[in-house]
């Protein structure tokens, strides 16, 4: 009887439900250990990240309750963990249904080495920012992450929030309650009813790739938090210029004129006057 119980315990410890080479037990332990601490604006228009109804191909919101979804998988240098905060609506500028955002960490020999926060990923305003875990004092636990109001971009530094070109504001931050963290498994073996990772209604499946290929690791800042793409491309400059113009509207006629003038001159300096 003792031998049977021992074998059953060993089997449970070695179980790998998503077939990625990392046991369920290790995935659960690492996901819990490195869960970030999130801050959102007290004026957040979509309230909290959504819990998605399990077992369906397309996403349906059960409740906006602060559920975080995660996956942990082995990579050549260790284990990579992603934490997804999923929103029913992007209710910032140029809003749209569904907003898939995430933060990731590379764990080597049981300690975090790098953190990366996605922001407007794969858009002209991509503002991915990263840091060594040591710089964030987050080698053995989760990093602190700021989520921009309405747009839900992730930032490892509150100061970086306003420097992107996506109209981001991390104003009046308050700690976000996390109801639960749910392991979604892998593309070929979703867990906990996360079949909705394959839905074409949102860009979830395309985010199920490594955030730490060699090219990204080579671009990592040595200290502090920094954008991975520090040189703003022309399209970002234009968007940032128009963001400044929009911010001026509604603050009074004089301030509006000044903001518009500054924005126009800024844009003209980048793309040339008409």
N, C-alpha and C positions, 0 to 999 in steps of 0.2 A: 504494500500500500504506500509506504514512504517513497519507494522508488517511482511509483506511478505519479504521485503528487509532484515529486521533484522534476520528472520529465515534463509534466504539464506546465510547471512554472517556467522551465527553460524554454519550452515552445512558445509560451506567451511572451517572454522577454525577447525572443528572436523573431516574432511575427512582424512581417513587413507588408501591410495591407495594400500600400500603393506601389509596391514592387520597384522601389528606387534604390535599394541597397542599404537603407537606413531603417533600423527597427522602429516600430510604432512607439515603443517605450522611449527610445532616444529622441525621436522627433518631438514627442510630447514634452519631455524634460527640457529640451533646448528652446522650444517655442515659448514655454512658460518663463524660462530664465531670462530671455532677452526681449520680452514684450516691451515695446516703448511706452513712455509716458507721453500722452498726447495733450496738446493745448489747442482749443478752438476759441473763436471769438464769441463773446456773450451775445453778439448780434447775429450769429450764424442763421442764415435763412432756411436751411434744410434741417435744422435741429441737430441731428446726430447721424452717424453712419447707419446704414440699413442692414437689418437681418433679412436674408433672402430665403424665400420658401424653398425647402429642399426637395429634391427628386424631380424637378422640372427642367426641361431643356432651356427655356427662356426665363430670365429673372423676373420675379414678382416680389414686391416688398411685403414682408410680414409686419414689420414694425421698424420705426427709426429709434433704435434703442442702444446704439453704441457697440454693436457686435463687430469684432475684428476677425478677419479671415487670414489664415497663415498657411505656409507650406515650408517644409525643411527638406533639403535634399543634398546628397553628397556632391562635392566638386573636387577637382584635383588637389586643391590646397586645404580642404577641410569640409565644412558644412555651410551652406548658404541658406538663410532664412528670409522669407518675404512676409511682410505684414500688410494686408490690403484693407483700406477703409473705403467702403463702397457706398456711394450716395445716390439717392433716387433722382436728384436734380443738381446740375450745375446752375446755380441761380445768380451767378455773377454776370459780368458783361458777356454778351454773346452766349447766353445760357442755352442749355440743352438737357435732354433727358439722360440719365445715367452718367455717373462720374466714377471712374475706376482709378484710384490712386494708391500708391504704396511706398513703403520704406523697406530697405533691406540691410542685412548685416552679414559679413563674412566672419565665420568662427573658425579659428585655427588652434588646434590643441586645447580645446575647451575654453578659449578666450576670444572675445571679439577683436578683430584687427582693423576692420574698416566698416563704416556706415555710409549708406547712400540714401538720399531722399529724392524721389521722383517729383517733378513739378512740370506740368504741361508737357509730358513725355511725348516725343515724336511729333511735336508741333513746331511752328516757327518760333514759339516762345519757350522752347525747352530750357528749363532752368534747373536741371539736375544739380544737386549740391552734395558734397561729400566731405568726409573727415576721417582721420584716424580715430579709432576708438579711444586711444589714450588722450587725444585732444579733447574729447567729449567726456572724459572720465566715465566711459561706458564700456569697459572691457569685460566686466563680469555680470552686467545687467543691461536693461534696455536704455537706449538714449532718450533724450527729451526732443520731441518733435512738435513744431508749430504748424497748424493747418490754416491756410488762408481762407478768409471769410468768403463764402459763396463759390469760390473757384476750387478750393480744396487741395491746392498744391501743397506739398510737404517741404518743410524747411528745418534744417538742423540748427539754425540760428535765427532768432527773431529779427535781427537786423537785416538779414538777407532778403526777407520777405518783400520789402518795398523796392528792392533793386532788380527784380525780374521785370519782364515786359508784359506779364499776363494780367495786369490790373489787380495785383495781390495786396491784401491788407491783413495784417495779423493784429488787429486792434482789440483792446480790452480782452486779452486772453484769459481763459479760465481752464482749469484742469478738466479734461473730458472723461466722464465715467465710461469705463469699458465693461460692458455687461458680461461678455464671454469672448474667448478666442477659439475659433473653430478651424481645425486642420482640413484643408480642402484636397490634400493629396496631390496627385500628378495628372498630367494631361490624359494619359492612357488608363488611369485608375483613380478617378475622383473619389474622395471620401465624404462621409456625412451628407450624402445627397447633393453634392456640388456638381451635378451634371450641367448646371447653367454656366460653367466655365467655358463651354463650347459655343454658347449663344452668339449669333451674329448681331444681336441688338446692342452689344457693347464690345470694347476692345480688350476683354478679359484674357482670352486665350493667348493673344500675342505678348502678354506680359509674363507668361510662364516660361521665361528664359533667364539665363544667368545675367545678373547685373554686374558681374565682376570678371569679364574677360580680360586678357592680358593688356589690351589697349586702355581699358578703363583703369586698371591697377597702375599702369605707367603714368596716368594723368592725375593720380590721387595727390591732394595737397599733403605736404610733409607735416604741417601743423596748422591748427585752426580749421575753420570751415570755409570752403570756397566753392564757387561754381565749377563744374567740370568743363564748361565751355566759357572761359573767362573773357574771350574776345567776342563782343556782341556782333552778330552778323547783320548785314544791312536791313533785312526784314524786321529784326528785333528792334533796331534803332527807330524805324518808322513807327512801329506799334507803341513803343515806349513814349515817343513824342506825342502821339495822339492820346495816350493815356493821360499825360500831363495836361493836355488841353481839356479833356473831359472832366478831370478832377477840378478844374477851375470853374466850371459851369455851376451856377447855383450859390456861389459864395459872395455874390455882390457884383454889380456891373464893373466896378473898377478892377477888382481882383480877377474877374473873368477876362477882361480885355488884356490884362497883363499876362495871365496864364496862356491865353491863345496866342499872343504875340511871341512869348518865349517859345511855345511849342512850335509855332510856324517857323521861327528862325532856326530852331534846333533841327527840324525836319529838313529845311532848305539847305542847311549846312551839310546834311548827309546825302541828300539826293539831288540837290541843286534847285535853285528857284525856277518857277515856271516861266 
